[in-house]
Amino acid sequence: MKLPLTGGCVCGEVRYECSFEPLLMLKCHCRDCQQITGGPYVPAVIVPFKAFKVVKGNLQRYGTPSFGRGS
């Protein structure tokens, strides 16, 4: 795997970088994730916290009924 891993949102306002290989990759099929994406699942990648950084923009937090209301 080529490091660092980079990515971001489609509009380009947020960009991130990860300097460590994923510890776990999964697809969540819960109803909340299906409703958020409008698809059958949400892909998720688990990495060490210290290996992940936002290099552009600011993240927002949005909650769901299962995970809280957000802030």
GUBAKOL-736208 format. One record per residue (C-alpha): residue number from 0; x, y, z negated; residue in one letter. Coordinates in steps of 0.5 Angstrom, whole numbers, m for minus. Last residue first. Layout:
% GUBAKOL-736208
<nr: NUM | X: X | Y: Y | Z: Z | rest: A>
...
END
This chain:
% GUBAKOL-736208
<nr: 70 | X: m45 | Y: 38 | Z: m36 | rest: S>
<nr: 69 | X: m48 | Y: 31 | Z: m34 | rest: G>
<nr: 68 | X: m55 | Y: 28 | Z: m36 | rest: R>
<nr: 67 | X: m53 | Y: 22 | Z: m39 | rest: G>
<nr: 66 | X: m50 | Y: 15 | Z: m36 | rest: F>
<nr: 65 | X: m57 | Y: 11 | Z: m34 | rest: S>
<nr: 64 | X: m61 | Y: 17 | Z: m33 | rest: P>
<nr: 63 | X: m56 | Y: 20 | Z: m28 | rest: T>
<nr: 62 | X: m51 | Y: 25 | Z: m30 | rest: G>
<nr: 61 | X: m47 | Y: 30 | Z: m25 | rest: Y>
<nr: 60 | X: m40 | Y: 32 | Z: m26 | rest: R>
<nr: 59 | X: m37 | Y: 38 | Z: m22 | rest: Q>
<nr: 58 | X: m30 | Y: 37 | Z: m20 | rest: L>
<nr: 57 | X: m26 | Y: 44 | Z: m18 | rest: N>
<nr: 56 | X: m22 | Y: 45 | Z: m12 | rest: G>
<nr: 55 | X: m15 | Y: 43 | Z: m9 | rest: K>
<nr: 54 | X: m10 | Y: 38 | Z: m12 | rest: V>
<nr: 53 | X: m14 | Y: 34 | Z: m16 | rest: V>
<nr: 52 | X: m10 | Y: 29 | Z: m20 | rest: K>
<nr: 51 | X: m9 | Y: 21 | Z: m21 | rest: F>
<nr: 50 | X: m3 | Y: 18 | Z: m24 | rest: A>
<nr: 49 | X: m5 | Y: 20 | Z: m31 | rest: K>
<nr: 48 | X: m11 | Y: 17 | Z: m31 | rest: F>
<nr: 47 | X: m9 | Y: 10 | Z: m29 | rest: P>
<nr: 46 | X: m13 | Y: 8 | Z: m23 | rest: V>
<nr: 45 | X: m20 | Y: 5 | Z: m22 | rest: I>
<nr: 44 | X: m23 | Y: 5 | Z: m15 | rest: V>
<nr: 43 | X: m30 | Y: 5 | Z: m14 | rest: A>
<nr: 42 | X: m35 | Y: 4 | Z: m8 | rest: P>
<nr: 41 | X: m42 | Y: 6 | Z: m9 | rest: V>
<nr: 40 | X: m47 | Y: 1 | Z: m6 | rest: Y>
<nr: 39 | X: m53 | Y: m1 | Z: m2 | rest: P>
<nr: 38 | X: m54 | Y: 6 | Z: 1 | rest: G>
<nr: 37 | X: m58 | Y: 13 | Z: 0 | rest: G>
<nr: 36 | X: m51 | Y: 15 | Z: m4 | rest: T>
<nr: 35 | X: m54 | Y: 17 | Z: m11 | rest: I>
<nr: 34 | X: m60 | Y: 13 | Z: m10 | rest: Q>
<nr: 33 | X: m56 | Y: 7 | Z: m9 | rest: Q>
<nr: 32 | X: m51 | Y: 9 | Z: m15 | rest: C>
<nr: 31 | X: m57 | Y: 10 | Z: m20 | rest: D>
<nr: 30 | X: m60 | Y: 3 | Z: m17 | rest: R>
<nr: 29 | X: m54 | Y: m1 | Z: m19 | rest: C>
<nr: 28 | X: m50 | Y: m4 | Z: m13 | rest: H>
<nr: 27 | X: m43 | Y: m2 | Z: m15 | rest: C>
<nr: 26 | X: m38 | Y: m4 | Z: m11 | rest: K>
<nr: 25 | X: m31 | Y: m5 | Z: m14 | rest: L>
<nr: 24 | X: m23 | Y: m4 | Z: m13 | rest: M>
<nr: 23 | X: m19 | Y: m5 | Z: m19 | rest: L>
<nr: 22 | X: m12 | Y: m3 | Z: m22 | rest: L>
<nr: 21 | X: m11 | Y: 1 | Z: m16 | rest: P>
<nr: 20 | X: m4 | Y: 3 | Z: m14 | rest: E>
<nr: 19 | X: m1 | Y: 9 | Z: m17 | rest: F>
<nr: 18 | X: 1 | Y: 16 | Z: m15 | rest: S>
<nr: 17 | X: m6 | Y: 18 | Z: m14 | rest: C>
<nr: 16 | X: m8 | Y: 25 | Z: m10 | rest: E>
<nr: 15 | X: m14 | Y: 29 | Z: m10 | rest: Y>
<nr: 14 | X: m17 | Y: 34 | Z: m5 | rest: R>
<nr: 13 | X: m24 | Y: 38 | Z: m6 | rest: V>
<nr: 12 | X: m27 | Y: 43 | Z: m2 | rest: E>
<nr: 11 | X: m25 | Y: 39 | Z: 5 | rest: G>
<nr: 10 | X: m33 | Y: 39 | Z: 7 | rest: C>
<nr: 9 | X: m32 | Y: 31 | Z: 7 | rest: V>
<nr: 8 | X: m30 | Y: 30 | Z: 0 | rest: C>
<nr: 7 | X: m23 | Y: 28 | Z: m2 | rest: G>
<nr: 6 | X: m17 | Y: 24 | Z: 0 | rest: G>
<nr: 5 | X: m10 | Y: 22 | Z: m2 | rest: T>
<nr: 4 | X: m6 | Y: 15 | Z: m4 | rest: L>
<nr: 3 | X: 1 | Y: 17 | Z: m6 | rest: P>
<nr: 2 | X: 3 | Y: 12 | Z: m4 | rest: L>
<nr: 1 | X: 3 | Y: 7 | Z: 2 | rest: K>
<nr: 0 | X: 0 | Y: 0 | Z: 0 | rest: M>
END
